[in-house]
Amino acid sequence: MKKGWGKTLNDFLIRDMTVDDIEEVVKIEHLSFKTPWTYEAFLSELTKNKVARYRVIEKDKKIVGYYGIWLLYGEGHITNIAVHPEYRGIGLGNMLLEDIISLSKENGISALTLEVRVGNSVAINLYKKYGFVEVAKRKGYYSDTGEDAIIMWKYDV
């Protein structure tokens, strides 16, 4: 698949994020996280970070989810992944993770890592379903609540 081309499944399209998408992504970010990323943070990731890739999932031209990943030194670090609350529970998280794995393989990535809040059991279970394992905790990682983060790795991309 060429860079920027999308994949479709059940009327959902996954494609590269553009600067024009940031406002909608930030809305989902605010609905999903206690300490959401800003417009400026996403803009910087898209325009300045050479190792970053950000993708969105849309239905009928409406963005309903997204993810970010840094591809470096044969490893991928998932920076964020979110689905709009109205579209949760229908498999879009699975679609996004499958796209992350596919994108990683296309870019020679052999392992993936991420941090997730210890209290986010839905996300933890999704990651485990795709072969991520818990390897450590970062105490007090999330500055908004002091909650710990679980560091997870998938070694067999």
N, C-alpha and C positions, 0 to 999 in steps of 0.2 A: 504494500500500500504506500502510495506517495505521501510525503509530508503534507498535512493539511486536509487530506481526503478523509471523508467520514465513513463510519460504519453504521448501518441501520439494522434495527431489529424491532419488530412490533411498533412501527411508526416512530421510534426514537432514533435520533441521530447523534453520534458522538463525533466531535470534530475539534480541531485546535481552537483554543480561546483567542479572541482578538481584543484589542483595546475597546472596541465598541461593546463588548460583552460585559465589561467590568461592572457597570452600574447594576445589572441584574444579578451578577455573581455576588456582589456586596450585599444585596438584599437577602439572598439565601444565607450568606455568611452570618448576617445579623440574626436570622431566624434559627440558626444552628449552633452558635457558639457563644459562650459567656464573654469571651474577649475576642471579638471578631477582627479580622484583618481589615485594614482601611483600603479605600480606593487607591491611594498612593502606594501602598504595599504591593497590590496586584499590578499596578502600572509598572513599578520598578521590576518586579519579577518578569513581566512580559517584555520589557524594553531594554533592561540592563543585565539581567542574569543569563549568561550564556549557557549554563547547564540546566536551566529550568525549562520544563514543558508543562503547559497547562491546557486542559481539554474540558469541554463542556458537553453535556448531554441535553438535547432539546427535543421537544415535541411540538409540532405545528409552529415552529420558529420561536417557541418560548423556552428559555433556558430553565431547566428543572434540576440541574445538578452540575457538579464540576469536580475536578481534582487537579492537584499539582504534584510534580515530582522533579527532583533534581537527579540528573544522570551524570555520575562522575566516578571515575576510577573503577569501572566495572560493577558499581553498585548503584542502586536507586534509593533515594530517600523520599518517601511520600510525605509531602509537606502538609497537604490538606485534602480532604474528600468530604463532600456534603451533598445531600439531596434535599430539595425543598420539602417541608413537612407534608404538604398535600400529596406528594408522590412517593412517600416512604412506604415500605412494606410490599412493594410490587416487583422487586428484583433489580431496581436500578443500581443499588450498591454493588450487586453481583456484576452487572454490566460494566460499571466503572472499574472494578477491580480486575475483571478479565481484560479490559482495555489497557490497564496499567501493565499487566503481565505481558500482553502482546507487544506493546510499545517497548517494554524493557528488552524482550527477546530480540526485537528488530534492531535495537541499539547495543547489543552485546552485553547487556546487564545480566549478571549471574546471581545476584542476591538483592533483596529488597529489605528496607527497614522503615520503621515509623515509631512514633510515640503516640500513646492513646491514654486517655484518663482512666484510672482504675475503676471508676464508676460507670464507664460507658460499655456495659455488657453487650449491647447490641452490636457495636463495632468490633469488640473483642471477639465475639462469636463468629462474625463475618470473616475476620482476618484468619482465625483458626481454621475455618472451613476451606480456606485457600492455602493452607499449609504454613501459615505464620506461627511461630512459637515464641512464648514469653522467655526473654533471656535475662532481664534485669528490671529494676525500678529506679526511677529518678525521684528522690524524695522532694516534695514541695515544688515540683516542676512548674505547675501552673500558678502564676503569680496572683491571679484573680481570686483563687480560693485556697491556695496552698496544697491542692490535691496532688497526689503522686501521679507520675506517668509510668506506664508499663512500656518498656522497650521491646519491640517484637521484630523478629527477622524471619524472612523466607529465604532459605539457602538454595533452593532448587528451581530457580526461575527457568 
